[in-house]
Amino acid sequence: MTPDPAPPDGHLRPTTGASLAIAAVIGLVFGWLLRPVVVRLSGTAPFVTWVQALALVFVAAVLAYVAWHTWQTVQVRRQRLPDNRAVNRLVLARASALVGALAAGGYAGYAITWLGDASELADERLLRCGVAALGGLLMMLASLALERACRVPSGDEEP
């Protein structure tokens, strides 16, 4: 018989920088490969719209507001969030941090393919990709702030 495993200690570790870096590198590689693959298949490069770029900035702003509100509730006023709401915010924060890193890397990789290109739409695509990559980075940072805001203060006796 094998002994029963030790019960979990009830603590979650923060999202690691390594996981975010891996997501960003994966996004960078796929973004860099997107243009040549799509051009070969369809003959034209994908177009990045302002809606795509500004949607990431908007999501980052919403996440930043939720992080601020959560920080005020948990850290400043020392109120307890309902369990389901706290778990939902933590899951949202972790998933959004990874997606933000992936999007930032993807748009940065796609932007790299337009550096030095003399085509008429290269500058426009480069600008929009840059804004989208910045939006993904802001989304990741706001998500990490939300994850930190979800931490229960160490002085609490309650689980």
C-alpha positions in Angstrom: 0.0 0.0 0.0 1.1 3.5 -0.7 0.7 6.2 1.9 -1.9 8.8 1.3 -0.5 12.0 -0.2 -0.2 15.0 2.0 -3.2 17.3 1.9 -2.8 20.5 0.0 -1.7 23.4 2.1 -4.4 25.7 0.6 -2.0 28.2 -1.1 -1.8 29.0 -4.8 1.4 30.3 -6.3 1.4 33.4 -8.4 1.6 33.2 -12.1 5.3 32.7 -12.9 7.3 34.9 -15.2 8.5 31.7 -17.0 5.0 30.8 -18.0 4.3 34.3 -19.3 7.7 34.3 -21.2 6.9 31.0 -22.8 3.4 32.3 -23.9 5.1 35.4 -25.3 7.7 33.5 -27.2 5.1 31.1 -28.6 3.0 34.1 -29.7 6.1 35.7 -31.2 7.0 32.7 -33.3 3.4 32.2 -34.5 3.1 35.9 -35.3 6.4 35.8 -37.2 5.3 32.8 -39.2 1.8 34.0 -39.9 2.6 36.4 -42.8 4.7 34.0 -44.9 2.2 31.1 -44.4 -0.9 33.2 -45.2 0.7 34.9 -48.2 1.7 31.5 -49.6 -1.8 30.1 -49.1 -4.0 33.1 -50.1 -1.6 35.6 -51.8 -2.2 38.5 -49.4 -1.1 39.2 -45.9 -3.6 39.5 -43.0 -4.7 43.1 -42.3 -4.8 44.3 -38.7 -7.6 46.6 -37.9 -7.9 49.3 -35.2 -10.7 47.3 -33.7 -8.4 44.4 -33.0 -5.7 46.7 -31.5 -8.1 48.8 -29.4 -10.0 45.8 -28.2 -6.9 44.6 -26.3 -6.5 48.1 -24.8 -10.1 48.1 -23.8 -9.8 44.7 -22.1 -6.7 45.9 -20.3 -8.6 48.9 -19.0 -11.5 46.7 -17.8 -9.0 44.4 -16.0 -7.3 47.4 -14.5 -10.6 48.7 -13.1 -11.5 45.2 -11.7 -8.0 45.0 -10.1 -8.4 48.4 -8.5 -11.9 47.6 -7.2 -10.7 44.2 -5.9 -7.7 45.8 -4.2 -9.9 48.4 -2.5 -12.3 45.7 -1.3 -9.8 43.1 -0.1 -6.7 45.1 0.8 -7.9 48.5 1.9 -11.3 47.9 3.4 -10.4 44.4 4.5 -13.7 43.0 3.3 -14.0 39.4 2.2 -15.2 38.6 -1.3 -17.7 35.8 -1.7 -15.7 32.6 -2.5 -17.1 32.1 -6.0 -16.4 35.8 -6.9 -12.8 35.5 -5.6 -12.2 32.3 -7.6 -13.7 33.8 -10.7 -11.5 36.9 -10.5 -8.4 34.8 -9.9 -9.2 32.5 -12.9 -9.9 35.6 -15.0 -6.6 37.1 -14.0 -4.5 34.0 -14.7 -6.1 33.3 -18.0 -6.0 36.9 -19.1 -2.3 37.2 -18.2 -1.4 34.3 -20.4 -3.6 35.5 -23.3 -2.2 39.0 -23.0 1.4 37.7 -23.2 0.4 35.4 -26.1 -1.3 38.4 -27.9 1.6 40.8 -27.2 4.1 38.3 -28.6 1.9 37.4 -31.6 1.4 41.0 -32.7 5.0 41.8 -32.0 6.1 38.9 -34.2 3.7 40.0 -37.0 5.0 43.5 -36.7 8.6 42.3 -37.1 7.8 40.9 -40.5 6.9 44.4 -41.7 10.1 46.1 -40.6 12.0 47.3 -43.6 9.2 46.4 -46.0 8.6 49.1 -48.7 5.0 48.2 -49.5 2.4 50.9 -49.1 0.6 49.3 -46.2 3.7 48.3 -44.2 3.8 51.4 -42.0 0.1 51.2 -41.2 0.3 47.5 -40.3 3.4 48.1 -38.2 1.6 50.9 -36.2 -1.5 48.8 -35.6 0.5 45.8 -34.6 2.5 47.9 -32.2 -0.6 49.3 -30.6 -2.0 45.7 -30.4 1.2 44.4 -28.9 1.1 47.2 -26.3 -2.5 46.4 -25.6 -1.6 42.8 -25.0 1.2 43.8 -22.7 -1.1 46.2 -20.7 -3.6 43.3 -20.5 -1.0 41.1 -19.0 0.1 43.7 -16.5 -3.5 44.5 -15.5 -4.1 40.8 -15.0 -1.1 40.4 -12.8 -2.4 43.3 -10.7 -5.8 41.6 -10.4 -4.1 38.4 -9.4 -2.2 40.3 -6.7 -5.3 42.0 -5.5 -7.0 38.7 -5.0 -4.4 37.7 -2.3 -5.8 37.5 1.2 -3.9 39.7 3.6 -1.5 37.5 5.7 -3.0 38.8 9.0 -6.3 37.0 8.4 -7.1 34.1 10.5 -9.9 32.8 8.3 -9.0 30.3 5.5 
